[in-house]
Amino acid sequence: MPLREAAERRVRYLTKDEVERFFAAIPENNTRDKLLFEVIYRHGLRRVEATMLRLNDLSNGRVWITRAKNGISGEYPIHPHTRKLLWRYVNERRADGNPHLFVSRQGKDGGPLSEPLIYHLFRRYAKLANLPRDRQHPHVLRHAIAVHLLTTGWDLVDVQDWLGHKDIKSTVVYARIVNKRREMKYEEALHSKEIAANDSD
């Protein structure tokens, strides 16, 4: 089995069109769910990392993300579109005093969203968006942003940092399914004066 095919079978991710289809399936007035999956996608969050986000993790257009699985925690800039959703969501909550960013509507205390509920919500919208059954799990958004960033030309080290991977080996798997960066680098080398031409003409 070719390496790329093997990598694709191991790493289930969504294409750009599938991600957009997924977000289109979330009702426009459901700001919490739109923001939840926007943050999960943009920052490559695991479900548990989304449940740990608190309002005081937000500051000056940036968010502090506590990574799970011995990942490297850090502060990240917030995408302008995410910021608009965030303002809308916080205003809708009207200073309810809850310290968690993503609040459950179940129960009296309104604690953080649970991991099972995030999974359930993702499955609901994924089915509405007609996503393939093997990609109806929220973790595909983490894989998707990794693939999409590499496709735009980000270096492996940049993607490693963005996802909070401690070991770059965890990031390398995405490179096996993305050839666009290789093609871009080849074009640069093709026109470089630093590489021997070896032309006989």
N, C-alpha and C positions, 0 to 999 in steps of 0.2 A: 504494500500500500504506500503511495507517495506520501512524503512528509506533510505536505500541505493538507491533503485529504485527512490524514490521521489527526492533525492539529484541529481541523474544523470539527471533526467528530468529537473531540475531547472538549473543545471550547465552544459552547453554544452561545451565540450572541445574536443581536438584532441588527439588521441593516438600517441605514438612515431612514428609508421609507417606512420600515416596520416600526421604528421608534416614533415617527411622526403619526403613524396610524394609531399606535397605542395611546398617545396623548390626545388625539382627536376623539377617542372613545370615552374619555373622562368628561363628564358634564361641565360645561363652562362655569356654572355657579358653584362647583365643588372645589373651592380654592385650596382647602387642606390637602386633598388627594393630588391635585395638580402639582402643588408645591412639594409634597412628599416625594413623588416620583421624579420630579424635576431635579431635586437635590440628590436623590439616589443616582440618577443618570449622570448629571454634570460632574459629581464628585466621586463617582464609582464607589458608592457606599454599600456595605453589607447591611442586611436588615437590622442587626443588633446596633450598628453604628448610627443608624437613623433614629432608633429608640433612645439613644444616649444624648442626642442633641438637646441643648437647653437654650433658652432665650439669651442667657448671659454669655453664650458662645459666639454671639453676633456682636460685631463692633466695627464701625467705620467701613462698611462695605466688605467685610471679611468674616469668615467663619472658622472657628476652631473645631477641628474634627479629631475625636479620640478614636484611633484605629484599634480594631480587634485583631486577634490571632498574631500577637506580637508585632503588629505593623507599626510604622512610624507616624505618630500623631503630629499634627501641625496646623498652621493657620493658612487658609486659602482665600483668594479673592472670589467674590460672588459675581456670577454672570449677570449682566444687566437685566435680562429677562427674568431670571430667578429673583432678582431684587424687587422687581415690580410685583411679582406674586407674593413675595415675603411681606411687603408693605400692606398689600391688600389683606392678607391672612391675619397679620397682627392687628390691623384695624378692626377686622371682623370679630376678633376675640375680645375686644374692648377691655383690655387690661384685667383679665380674669384672675390674675394672681398666680396662675399655674406656671411653674418654672420650666416645664418641658416645652420644646418647640412643637412637637406633634402630639396633640392631646386626643385621648380616646373620648368618644361621646358616650361610652358605656360606663355604668357605675356612677356612684355619687362623687367620688374624689377626682374624677377626670384625670387619671394618671396618664402616663405616656402610652402611645400605641404599642401594642404587643407585636412580636415577630409573627405569630400565626395570623394576626389580623392583617398585617402588611402583605403577607403571602396571599391571603384570601382576596384582598382588594386588587392585587396585581392580577390574579387569575380571572377575576370578574372582567376587568378591562381588557385583558389579553384575549379573552373569548369573544368579547364584543368587537375587537379589532381583527378577529380571525387570524391570530398569530398561530404558527405551528404548535402542536401540542407539546413537543419536546422543548419549546421555548416559552412556556407559560409559567415561568418562575422568575421572581424579581432579580435574581443574581445575573440574569442575562443582560441587565442594564449596566452592571459593572463591567462585564466582558465587552459590551457594545462600546462604551466610552473609550476603553483601552484600544480597541480596533480602530475606532473613528479618529482618535488622536494620532495614532501611528499613520493612518491614511493621509492625514493632513500634513505629515512630514515631521512630526515630533520625534525626537531621538528616544531610544529605549530608556535612557537615564531619566529623561523628562517624564515619561509615562510611569516609570518606577516611582519617582517622587510624587507624582499626582495621585497615584493609587495607594501610596504609603507602604509599598512593598519593602520589606527589610532586605530581601535577597533578590537580585536582578534575575535570577533563574525563574522566579515566579512571573516575570514580565516577558521573558524571552519567548514563551509559548505563543504570545500574540503576534510576534514578528513572523512566525512561521506561516501565518495566514494572510499577511499583508505584503504585497509586492510593490505597491505604489512608490514607497520611499526608495526601494532598490532601483526602480525605473528612473526616478528623478536624479538619483546619484549617478546612475549610468550616463544620463544625458549631460550632466555636469562634467563628468570625466571625458566624455566623447569630444567636448569642445575645449578641454583644458590644454594649455600650452606646456604644462608640466609633465605630461605623459608622452613617451616616445611614440611617434607616428609610424615609423617603420614602413613608410610608403616607398614603393620602388619607382613610382611615376615621377 
